Each structure stands twice: as structure tokens, then as C-alpha cells.
């Protein structure tokens, strides 16, 4: 454990003893190089890329997907159209992703299809570890690709969680922030803590900053689950990042993407989660304001789902999936990737969308172009073994 990590944990522990319910802090306030912002959104559970970004132009799509390839049932709910939202070529977006579709039309969304990690065993735990560590195989690294990159570029990072996410481990300065249902501490306790920490150069400012953060109301509240909670968390992240000395990088996540059953339902878990993702991106854009122009938001998941529907109208763990890169800094309005086709002969092991682009090639290109991490450093220590990185992702 390095000295910086030890200090972060010490501060968090002491603040926790005070029952402060609003944050753990490490004073990560240095902005990113060029004042650029990067948000990573991790979708845990394995999002079905063929539902989020269907490919109706593939001749095998309708037969391969069956009930999952039919979107007309969404029209009964009014706000949805009668089919997927069209992109260029054979591609489209799920009817729930209206904000992402608008971003695509403005040139602010890039879609990378048939992408995935150098891993094919379909374990959530192993795949998520690899997704955050950026290694070649699970557990060969105990730090994160984003943390390693930030160790080079500097700048503060914010994890919207109770613990530092693996992907941020190795970064020089990380805040964590999470809402809590705990009652506020008594004013007398806070006064005594302020006197106790008054002469402490680290804990005194940390306590003051925590009180300032707590004073800012949580947009939309966090008591109710669902889209409102996810949207409010994204709005809070944007509030922090929009500050002049706010963190340059933030990590958020949405769970619940392991859709083994009832995936087709217009009000089912998948449709609701896609709506939450869409709301999250909208809240980030609104909250960042003018900083949206220099922001990139990367949306990733650990693996895709199998092509065919299973016996419970869901999908089982697969390989290839989809990633989204959104933001005003992105050269969007495009779908990238080498489409492999959905016919049985074209699938990986006869069942999965075949991976044709290493997801880490997208990470490599994004870190170089957006955060200005040198290519040699990326190749040597941040994301070794990528091969051919993706380029021309960020506006010059």
C-alpha cells in the first residue's frame, strides 16, 4: 500500500467514525490536462448489445433474434416508435435510447459493435475484473487501466461508489462519493470534530469540504430506485466535474444487465435499464453545461449475450457486444467495427456475436487522444498487448 492510498483510507475511516453520510474524500481537485472531462460508465451483468444496438439490416437478424428482434410492442406505450431508431448502414438503437439517438444525429455518439475483451469464458467475476484492470487475462493486474493512465497525466478522479473502483486503482488522487440513508450527525458532534481537526492539514480541509458537498442538495433525491436515482447520481457527478477545480474523471455504474428471462418485455428489466442509461447520459450532458464540449463518456460492459433467445425469453452469457462513446469531444455520428454477421456459421462457437475489435483498442485510442497519454506509455504499462488501437475518436 502506498502512502497516498493509506492516507485516503485513514481519512475515510475517521470521517466514517463521525457518521458523515455524504462522502469519503481525498481532496482530488486537480483538473485534467486541457480541462478535458472523461466519464466511464460500467454496465454490470453483461448488456445485450444486439438489443441495445440491433442490426436489422443483417439478413439473419430477424430469424436469429426471434422475439427479441421485434420492437413493435413498444408502440403501445406512446413515447416509443414502432421500431428501432435508425443509424447508418444496417445498424440501429433500441427505442428507449432516444437521447443517445439524438447525440448520434449531432455527431456526439460513436458506436463500436462486435467488440469485447480477450476473454471467452463467460464468467461475470473474471470478465469484470479484466474490464477494469485492462489486462490480458483475469487477475494478472491488481490496479486499473484508468488509474494507471491518471498516474501519468495527473488530475483528480471521482468514483460514485462507497469504495474506490478497481479501474481507478493506481491513480494519484481519488475521491469517492455515495448517497446514504444514514441520519445527519448532530451539530455539536460536527463542531467538536472541527475543533479536533483544526490543526490537521489533511483532515481539517477534508471535513470542511465534506460539509460543503453535503449542503448541496441531491438533484431529484436518491430515496426512490430506478431511473430517477440513476439520473440524480449522474447529475451529482456532473455537478462536481463542472466546478472549476472539479475532478477531470468520474466512474459510475448501473447493475442488473444479466437478463436471462423476460428480456423482450417493453417494461421489463432490460428496457428499464436502457431507459436509465439514456437518462444518465442526458443528466451528464445537462449538468456539465458548457463543459460537455470537452467531455467524453465511455459506456462499457463485461461481455455481450448469446444471439438466440433462450427458453425463458431471455439470453445467456455471450461474447461480443457493443460500447458507446458519447460527448461533445467525440467525433461521433458513426458506427465502428467489422461486422461479422449473425448467421450460425458466423457466430463464435455457433452461439455468440463474434468479437472483431478488442475493446481495449478503444480504450487505448481514447486515452491517447482525449487524455493525451503517450502511446509508448500506453503500450508499455497502461494497456499492453492491444495490437492496433482505434484512432480518430476525438475532435481535434
C-alpha positions as CSV (number, residue, x, y, z in Angstrom):
1,X,0.0,0.0,0.0
2,X,1.5,3.4,-0.9
3,X,1.4,6.4,1.3
4,X,-1.3,8.1,-0.7
5,X,-3.6,5.1,-0.5
6,X,-3.0,4.8,3.2
7,X,-3.9,8.5,3.7
8,X,-7.1,8.1,1.7
9,X,-8.2,5.2,3.8
10,X,-7.3,6.9,7.1
11,X,-9.4,10.0,6.1
12,X,-12.3,7.8,5.1
13,X,-12.1,5.8,8.3
14,X,-12.0,8.9,10.5
15,X,-14.9,10.5,8.6
16,X,-16.8,7.3,8.8
17,X,-16.5,7.3,12.6
18,X,-18.1,10.6,12.6
19,X,-21.1,9.1,10.8
20,X,-20.8,11.6,8.0
21,X,-23.2,10.1,5.4
22,X,-22.4,12.1,2.4
23,X,-18.9,11.4,1.1
24,X,-15.4,10.0,1.5
25,X,-12.8,12.4,0.4
26,X,-9.2,12.6,-0.7
27,X,-9.0,16.2,-2.0
28,X,-8.7,15.1,-5.7
29,X,-9.3,18.5,-7.1
30,X,-6.7,19.0,-9.9
31,X,-8.4,19.3,-13.3
32,X,-7.5,17.1,-16.2
33,X,-5.0,18.2,-18.8
34,X,-6.6,20.8,-21.1
35,X,-9.6,20.8,-18.8
36,X,-11.0,17.8,-20.6
37,X,-13.5,15.5,-18.8
38,X,-13.8,11.8,-19.0
39,X,-16.7,9.7,-17.6
40,X,-16.7,5.9,-17.5
41,X,-20.0,4.1,-17.1
42,X,-19.7,0.4,-16.3
43,X,-22.8,-1.7,-17.0
44,X,-22.5,-4.8,-14.8
45,X,-24.1,-8.0,-15.7
46,X,-23.4,-8.2,-19.5
47,X,-25.6,-5.9,-21.6
48,X,-27.1,-7.5,-24.7
49,X,-25.5,-5.4,-27.4
50,X,-27.9,-6.8,-30.1
51,X,-30.8,-5.3,-28.1
52,X,-29.2,-2.0,-27.3
53,X,-27.9,-1.6,-30.8
54,X,-29.8,-4.0,-33.1
55,X,-28.7,-4.7,-36.6
56,X,-31.9,-5.1,-38.6
57,X,-30.1,-4.7,-41.8
58,X,-28.3,-8.0,-41.3
59,X,-30.2,-10.7,-43.4
60,X,-30.0,-13.1,-40.5
61,X,-31.1,-10.7,-37.8
62,X,-34.9,-11.4,-37.7
63,X,-34.6,-15.1,-37.7
64,X,-31.6,-15.2,-35.3
65,X,-33.2,-13.0,-32.7
66,X,-36.8,-14.1,-32.9
67,X,-39.0,-12.3,-30.3
68,X,-36.0,-10.2,-29.3
69,X,-35.8,-8.7,-32.7
70,X,-39.4,-7.4,-32.6
71,X,-39.8,-3.8,-31.3
72,X,-43.4,-3.1,-32.4
73,X,-44.7,-3.9,-28.9
74,X,-43.1,-0.7,-27.7
75,X,-45.5,1.5,-29.7
76,X,-48.4,0.8,-27.2
77,X,-46.6,2.9,-24.6
78,X,-46.9,6.1,-26.7
79,X,-43.4,7.6,-26.2
80,X,-41.8,4.9,-28.4
81,X,-42.0,4.4,-32.1
82,X,-42.8,1.2,-33.9
83,X,-39.3,0.1,-34.5
84,X,-35.6,0.6,-33.6
85,X,-34.1,4.1,-34.1
86,X,-32.1,4.0,-37.3
87,X,-28.3,4.6,-37.6
88,X,-26.1,4.5,-40.6
89,X,-25.9,1.2,-42.6
90,X,-27.5,-1.9,-41.1
91,X,-27.4,-0.6,-37.5
92,X,-30.0,0.9,-35.1
93,X,-30.6,1.8,-31.5
94,X,-33.2,0.4,-29.1
95,X,-36.4,2.6,-28.9
96,X,-35.5,3.5,-25.3
97,X,-32.2,5.2,-26.3
98,X,-33.8,8.4,-27.6
99,X,-31.2,10.8,-26.1
100,X,-28.3,8.7,-27.5
101,X,-30.0,8.7,-30.9
102,X,-30.2,12.5,-30.8
103,X,-26.5,12.6,-29.8
104,X,-25.7,10.4,-32.8
105,X,-27.5,12.8,-35.1
106,X,-25.5,15.7,-33.7
107,X,-22.2,13.9,-34.2
108,X,-21.7,13.3,-30.5
109,X,-22.1,9.5,-30.3
110,X,-19.8,6.8,-31.6
111,X,-21.0,3.1,-31.5
112,X,-18.4,0.3,-31.5
113,X,-20.1,-3.0,-32.3
114,X,-18.9,-6.6,-32.2
115,X,-16.4,-5.6,-29.5
116,X,-15.2,-7.4,-26.4
117,X,-12.3,-8.4,-24.2
118,X,-9.6,-11.0,-24.8
119,X,-11.6,-13.4,-22.7
120,X,-14.2,-16.0,-23.7
121,X,-15.2,-18.0,-20.6
122,X,-18.4,-16.0,-19.8
123,X,-17.8,-15.5,-16.0
124,X,-19.1,-12.2,-14.7
125,X,-16.4,-12.0,-12.0
126,X,-13.5,-12.8,-14.3
127,X,-14.8,-10.6,-17.1
128,X,-15.5,-7.6,-14.9
129,X,-12.0,-7.9,-13.3
130,X,-10.5,-7.8,-16.8
131,X,-12.7,-5.0,-17.9
132,X,-11.4,-2.8,-15.1
133,X,-7.8,-3.9,-14.9
134,X,-7.2,-3.8,-18.7
135,X,-5.0,-6.9,-18.5
136,X,-4.7,-9.8,-21.0
137,X,-6.2,-12.3,-18.6
138,X,-8.2,-12.0,-15.3
139,X,-6.3,-11.1,-12.2
140,X,-2.9,-10.6,-13.9
141,X,-3.2,-6.9,-12.7
142,X,-4.4,-5.6,-9.4
143,X,-4.7,-2.0,-10.5
144,X,-6.9,-0.3,-13.1
145,X,-6.2,0.9,-16.7
146,X,-7.7,4.3,-15.9
147,X,-5.8,4.6,-12.7
148,X,-2.5,3.8,-14.5
149,X,-3.3,6.4,-17.1
150,X,-4.1,9.1,-14.5
151,X,-0.8,8.3,-12.8
152,X,0.8,9.7,-15.9
153,X,-1.4,12.6,-16.7
154,X,-2.4,13.7,-13.2
155,X,-5.8,15.2,-12.4
156,X,-8.4,14.1,-9.9
157,X,-10.8,11.3,-10.2
158,X,-14.2,10.6,-8.6
159,X,-15.8,7.2,-8.0
160,X,-19.5,7.4,-7.5
161,X,-19.4,4.5,-5.1
162,X,-18.6,3.6,-1.5
163,X,-15.1,2.2,-2.4
164,X,-12.5,3.1,-5.0
165,X,-13.4,1.2,-8.1
166,X,-10.7,-1.2,-9.4
167,X,-10.5,0.7,-12.6
168,X,-9.2,3.8,-10.7
169,X,-6.7,2.0,-8.5
170,X,-3.2,3.4,-9.2
171,X,-4.5,6.9,-9.7
172,X,-2.6,9.6,-7.6
173,X,-5.8,11.1,-6.1
174,X,-9.3,9.6,-5.9
175,X,-12.5,10.8,-4.2
176,X,-15.4,8.5,-3.6
177,X,-18.9,9.8,-3.1
178,X,-22.1,7.9,-2.5
179,X,-25.5,8.9,-1.1
180,X,-26.6,7.5,2.2
181,X,-29.8,6.9,4.2
182,X,-28.0,7.5,7.5
183,X,-29.2,10.4,9.6
184,X,-27.1,13.6,9.7
185,X,-24.7,13.8,12.6
186,X,-25.6,16.2,15.4
187,X,-24.3,19.8,15.0
188,X,-22.5,19.5,18.3
189,X,-20.6,16.5,17.1
190,X,-19.5,18.3,13.9
191,X,-18.4,21.3,16.0
192,X,-16.2,19.1,18.2
193,X,-14.8,17.4,15.1
194,X,-13.9,20.7,13.5
195,X,-12.0,21.7,16.6
196,X,-10.3,18.4,16.8
197,X,-9.2,18.6,13.1
198,X,-8.5,22.3,13.0
199,X,-4.7,21.9,13.1
200,X,-4.7,18.9,10.7
201,X,-3.6,20.0,7.2
202,X,-5.4,17.0,5.6
203,X,-8.4,16.2,7.8
204,X,-9.4,19.8,8.5
205,X,-10.0,20.7,4.8
206,X,-11.5,17.3,4.2
207,X,-14.1,17.8,6.8
208,X,-14.9,21.3,5.6
209,X,-15.2,20.1,2.0
210,X,-17.5,17.2,3.1
211,X,-19.8,19.7,4.8
212,X,-19.9,21.8,1.7
213,X,-20.8,18.8,-0.5
214,X,-23.5,17.8,1.9
215,X,-25.0,21.3,1.8
216,X,-25.6,20.9,-1.9
217,X,-29.0,19.3,-2.5
218,X,-29.1,16.0,-4.3
219,X,-30.9,16.6,-7.6
220,X,-34.0,14.6,-7.7
221,X,-33.3,12.8,-4.4
222,X,-31.9,9.3,-4.0
223,X,-34.7,7.7,-2.0
224,X,-36.6,6.1,-4.9
225,X,-34.9,3.4,-7.1
226,X,-34.9,3.3,-10.8
227,X,-34.3,6.0,-13.5
228,X,-34.7,8.9,-11.1
229,X,-31.9,7.6,-8.8
230,X,-29.5,6.9,-11.6
231,X,-30.2,10.2,-13.2
232,X,-29.7,12.0,-9.9
233,X,-26.4,10.3,-9.4
234,X,-25.2,11.3,-12.8
235,X,-26.4,14.9,-12.2
236,X,-24.3,14.9,-9.0
237,X,-21.2,13.7,-10.8
238,X,-21.7,16.4,-13.4
239,X,-22.1,19.0,-10.6
240,X,-18.7,18.0,-9.2
241,X,-17.0,17.9,-12.6
242,X,-18.4,21.2,-13.7
243,X,-16.7,23.1,-10.9
244,X,-13.5,25.0,-12.0
245,X,-11.3,22.7,-9.9
246,X,-13.5,19.7,-10.1
247,X,-12.3,16.1,-10.9
248,X,-11.4,15.5,-14.5
249,X,-12.6,11.9,-14.4
250,X,-15.6,10.1,-12.9
251,X,-16.7,6.5,-12.8
252,X,-20.3,5.4,-12.5
253,X,-22.1,2.1,-12.9
254,X,-25.5,0.5,-13.5
255,X,-26.2,-3.0,-12.4
256,X,-28.8,-5.5,-13.4
257,X,-27.9,-6.3,-17.0
258,X,-27.9,-10.1,-16.6
259,X,-31.1,-10.7,-18.5
260,X,-31.7,-14.4,-18.5
261,X,-35.5,-14.1,-18.6
262,X,-38.3,-11.8,-20.0
263,X,-35.8,-9.7,-21.9
264,X,-38.4,-8.8,-24.6
265,X,-40.9,-7.2,-22.2
266,X,-41.5,-3.4,-23.0
267,X,-41.5,-2.7,-19.3
268,X,-39.0,-5.4,-18.3
269,X,-35.6,-5.1,-16.7
270,X,-33.7,-4.6,-20.0
271,X,-36.0,-1.8,-21.3
272,X,-35.9,-0.1,-17.9
273,X,-32.1,-0.3,-17.7
274,X,-31.7,1.1,-21.2
275,X,-34.0,4.0,-20.2
276,X,-31.9,4.6,-17.1
277,X,-28.7,4.6,-19.2
278,X,-30.3,7.1,-21.6
279,X,-31.4,9.3,-18.7
280,X,-27.9,9.1,-17.2
281,X,-26.3,10.4,-20.4
282,X,-28.9,13.1,-20.6
283,X,-28.2,14.2,-17.0
284,X,-24.5,14.3,-17.6
285,X,-24.9,16.5,-20.6
286,X,-27.3,18.9,-18.9
287,X,-25.2,19.1,-15.7
288,X,-21.9,19.6,-17.4
289,X,-23.2,22.5,-19.4
290,X,-20.5,24.2,-21.5
291,X,-18.0,21.5,-20.3
292,X,-19.9,18.9,-22.4
293,X,-18.0,20.3,-25.4
294,X,-14.7,18.9,-23.9
295,X,-16.2,15.7,-22.4
296,X,-16.1,12.1,-23.5
297,X,-18.4,9.5,-21.9
298,X,-17.4,5.8,-22.4
299,X,-20.1,3.1,-21.8
300,X,-18.9,-0.4,-21.5
301,X,-20.0,-3.9,-20.2
302,X,-18.1,-7.1,-19.4
303,X,-19.5,-9.1,-22.3
304,X,-22.5,-9.5,-24.6
305,X,-25.2,-12.1,-24.7
306,X,-25.8,-15.1,-26.9
307,X,-27.5,-14.4,-30.2
308,X,-30.5,-16.7,-29.9
309,X,-33.3,-16.3,-27.3
310,X,-33.4,-18.9,-24.5
311,X,-36.3,-20.9,-23.1
312,X,-37.3,-18.1,-20.7
313,X,-37.4,-15.3,-23.3
314,X,-34.0,-14.0,-22.3
315,X,-30.4,-14.5,-23.3
316,X,-27.5,-16.3,-21.7
317,X,-23.9,-15.1,-21.3
318,X,-22.1,-14.5,-24.6
319,X,-19.0,-12.8,-26.1
320,X,-19.3,-9.9,-28.5
321,X,-21.3,-6.8,-27.5
322,X,-21.4,-3.1,-28.0
323,X,-19.7,0.0,-26.5
324,X,-20.8,3.6,-26.7
325,X,-18.6,6.7,-26.7
326,X,-20.5,9.9,-26.3
327,X,-19.8,13.6,-25.6
328,X,-19.1,16.9,-27.3
329,X,-15.5,16.0,-27.6
330,X,-16.3,12.9,-29.6
331,X,-16.1,12.5,-33.4
332,X,-19.4,10.8,-33.5
333,X,-22.3,10.1,-35.9
334,X,-20.5,6.8,-36.8
335,X,-20.6,3.1,-36.2
336,X,-17.2,1.5,-36.0
337,X,-16.3,-2.2,-36.2
338,X,-16.0,-5.1,-38.6
339,X,-19.5,-6.6,-38.6
340,X,-19.1,-10.4,-38.6
341,X,-22.7,-11.4,-39.4
342,X,-25.3,-13.3,-37.4
343,X,-25.8,-16.5,-39.4
344,X,-24.9,-19.6,-37.3
345,X,-21.7,-20.2,-39.3
346,X,-20.5,-16.6,-38.4
347,X,-21.0,-16.9,-34.7
348,X,-18.4,-17.6,-32.1
349,X,-18.8,-21.3,-31.1
350,X,-22.1,-21.2,-33.0
351,X,-23.9,-19.1,-30.4
352,X,-22.2,-15.7,-29.8
353,X,-21.7,-12.5,-31.7
354,X,-18.1,-12.8,-32.8
355,X,-15.7,-10.3,-31.4
356,X,-13.9,-8.5,-34.2
357,X,-12.5,-5.5,-32.3
358,X,-10.7,-5.6,-29.0
359,X,-12.5,-3.3,-26.6
360,X,-9.1,-2.2,-25.3
361,X,-8.2,-0.8,-28.7
362,X,-11.0,1.8,-28.0
363,X,-9.6,2.5,-24.5
364,X,-6.1,2.9,-25.9
365,X,-7.2,5.4,-28.6
366,X,-9.4,7.3,-26.1
367,X,-6.7,7.7,-23.5
368,X,-4.2,8.9,-26.1
369,X,-6.4,11.3,-28.0
370,X,-8.5,12.6,-25.1
371,X,-6.3,12.5,-22.0
372,X,-3.0,12.8,-24.0
373,X,-1.4,9.7,-22.6
374,X,1.8,9.0,-24.7
375,X,1.4,6.0,-27.0
376,X,4.6,4.5,-25.7
377,X,3.4,4.6,-22.1
378,X,0.0,3.0,-23.1
379,X,1.8,0.2,-24.9
380,X,4.4,-0.4,-22.1
381,X,2.3,-0.2,-18.9
382,X,-1.3,1.1,-19.3
383,X,-2.7,-1.2,-21.9
384,X,0.0,-3.6,-23.2
385,X,-0.8,-6.1,-25.9
386,X,-3.6,-4.1,-27.6
387,X,-2.3,-4.5,-31.1
388,X,-3.8,-1.9,-33.4
389,X,-5.5,0.9,-31.4
390,X,-8.6,2.7,-32.7
391,X,-7.9,6.3,-33.8
392,X,-9.7,9.4,-34.9
393,X,-12.1,9.2,-31.9
394,X,-11.8,12.7,-30.5
395,X,-12.3,16.1,-32.2
396,X,-9.1,18.0,-32.7
